[in-house]
Amino acid sequence: MTIFTKIINGEIPSYKVAESEHCYAFLDINPLVKGHTLVIPKLPEPEADYIFDLDDPMLTELTLFAKRVAAGIKKATGCQRVGVAVLGMEVNHVHIHLVPMNSERDMLFTNPKLQLPADEMAQIANSIAQAIDPV
């Protein structure tokens, strides 16, 4: 069981941004910039760790869910764009990084990660959650 499955199951706390029946979005605890969010599918074990191993309905649902979350991130943070990255090497569970961007440098995963206090993380998650349009 991956750390992401434990987050979905509530065994590990997270700064939840959005949730649907099959998808979950939460703030990255080591963000590149404020608002850096991870979007994951809720998967049975063993979890898929490569996005293109998802079946077409799940891939479609995950992508459309990520699109809604990205719109909320853009609205809440005022960024110019929301960058999308699918790396999948650090946790063996499919995940999409949504990163608020005002320059391409904001998407450099070699940049130092931010260390934000818990109250600020909670405030960021809440502001994004409130900015996401309902289905």
C-alpha positions as CSV (number, residue, x, y, z in Angstrom):
1,M,0.0,0.0,0.0
2,T,1.4,3.4,-1.0
3,I,1.5,6.6,1.0
4,F,-1.1,8.0,-1.3
5,T,-3.5,5.1,-0.6
6,K,-3.0,5.7,3.1
7,I,-3.9,9.4,2.5
8,I,-7.0,8.4,0.6
9,N,-8.0,6.0,3.5
10,G,-7.4,8.8,6.1
11,E,-4.5,6.9,7.7
12,I,-2.2,9.8,7.0
13,P,-3.4,13.4,7.2
14,S,-3.4,15.6,4.1
15,Y,-4.4,19.1,3.1
16,K,-7.4,18.1,0.9
17,V,-8.3,20.4,-1.9
18,A,-11.0,18.2,-3.6
19,E,-12.4,14.7,-3.8
20,S,-14.8,12.8,-6.0
21,E,-15.8,9.1,-6.0
22,H,-12.7,8.1,-7.9
23,C,-10.2,10.9,-7.5
24,Y,-8.5,12.9,-4.7
25,A,-6.5,16.2,-4.7
26,F,-4.3,17.5,-1.9
27,L,-1.4,19.9,-1.4
28,D,2.1,18.6,-1.9
29,I,3.8,18.8,1.5
30,N,7.0,19.7,-0.3
31,P,5.7,22.3,-2.8
32,L,7.7,24.0,-5.5
33,V,5.4,27.0,-5.0
34,K,2.4,27.8,-2.9
35,G,-0.6,25.9,-4.2
36,H,1.3,23.0,-5.7
37,T,-1.3,20.2,-5.7
38,L,-1.2,16.5,-6.3
39,V,-4.2,14.7,-8.1
40,I,-4.5,11.0,-7.7
41,P,-6.9,8.3,-8.6
42,K,-8.4,6.1,-5.9
43,L,-7.1,2.7,-7.0
44,P,-7.5,-0.8,-5.7
45,E,-4.3,-2.6,-4.7
46,P,-1.9,-3.1,-6.4
47,E,-2.0,0.6,-7.4
48,A,-1.0,1.6,-10.9
49,D,2.2,3.6,-10.9
50,Y,2.2,4.6,-14.6
51,I,-0.6,7.0,-15.8
52,F,-0.9,5.2,-19.2
53,D,-1.6,1.9,-17.4
54,L,-4.9,3.3,-16.3
55,D,-8.0,2.2,-18.2
56,D,-9.5,4.8,-20.5
57,P,-12.5,5.7,-18.3
58,M,-10.2,6.3,-15.2
59,L,-7.7,8.2,-17.2
60,T,-10.5,10.4,-18.6
61,E,-12.0,10.9,-15.2
62,L,-8.7,11.8,-13.6
63,T,-7.9,14.3,-16.4
64,L,-11.2,16.0,-16.1
65,F,-11.0,16.1,-12.3
66,A,-7.5,17.6,-12.6
67,K,-8.8,20.2,-15.0
68,R,-11.4,21.4,-12.5
69,V,-8.8,21.5,-9.7
70,A,-6.4,23.4,-12.0
71,A,-9.1,26.0,-12.6
72,G,-9.6,26.4,-8.9
73,I,-5.8,26.7,-8.3
74,K,-5.6,29.4,-11.0
75,K,-8.5,31.3,-9.5
76,A,-7.3,31.0,-5.9
77,T,-3.6,31.8,-6.5
78,G,-3.9,34.4,-9.3
79,C,-1.2,32.6,-11.2
80,Q,-0.8,33.0,-15.0
81,R,-1.1,29.3,-15.7
82,V,-1.2,25.9,-13.9
83,G,1.6,23.6,-15.1
84,V,1.0,19.9,-15.3
85,A,3.6,17.2,-14.7
86,V,3.4,13.5,-14.5
87,L,6.6,12.1,-13.2
88,G,5.6,9.2,-11.1
89,M,9.0,8.1,-10.0
90,E,8.9,9.2,-6.4
91,V,5.7,7.4,-5.3
92,N,4.5,4.2,-7.0
93,H,1.0,5.5,-7.4
94,V,-0.3,7.5,-10.4
95,H,-0.3,11.2,-9.6
96,I,-0.4,14.5,-11.5
97,H,1.4,17.5,-10.2
98,L,-0.5,20.8,-10.7
99,V,1.8,23.7,-10.1
100,P,0.8,27.4,-10.2
101,M,3.1,29.2,-12.6
102,N,4.1,32.7,-13.3
103,S,7.2,31.7,-15.1
104,E,8.6,28.4,-16.5
105,R,11.1,28.4,-13.6
106,D,8.2,27.6,-11.3
107,M,8.1,24.1,-12.8
108,L,11.7,23.1,-12.2
109,F,11.6,20.1,-9.9
110,T,15.2,20.7,-9.0
111,N,14.3,24.0,-7.3
112,P,14.4,24.0,-3.5
113,K,11.1,23.0,-2.0
114,L,9.1,25.3,0.2
115,Q,8.6,24.6,3.9
116,L,5.3,26.2,4.9
117,P,3.7,26.2,8.3
118,A,0.6,24.0,8.8
119,D,-1.8,26.9,9.2
120,E,-0.7,28.4,5.9
121,M,-1.0,25.1,4.2
122,A,-4.5,24.7,5.6
123,Q,-5.4,28.2,4.4
124,I,-4.1,27.5,0.9
125,A,-6.0,24.2,0.6
126,N,-9.2,25.9,1.8
127,S,-8.9,28.8,-0.6
128,I,-8.3,26.4,-3.6
129,A,-11.2,24.2,-2.4
130,Q,-13.5,27.2,-2.3
131,A,-12.4,28.3,-5.8
132,I,-13.3,24.9,-7.5
133,D,-16.5,25.0,-9.4
134,P,-19.0,22.3,-8.3
135,V,-19.7,19.6,-10.8
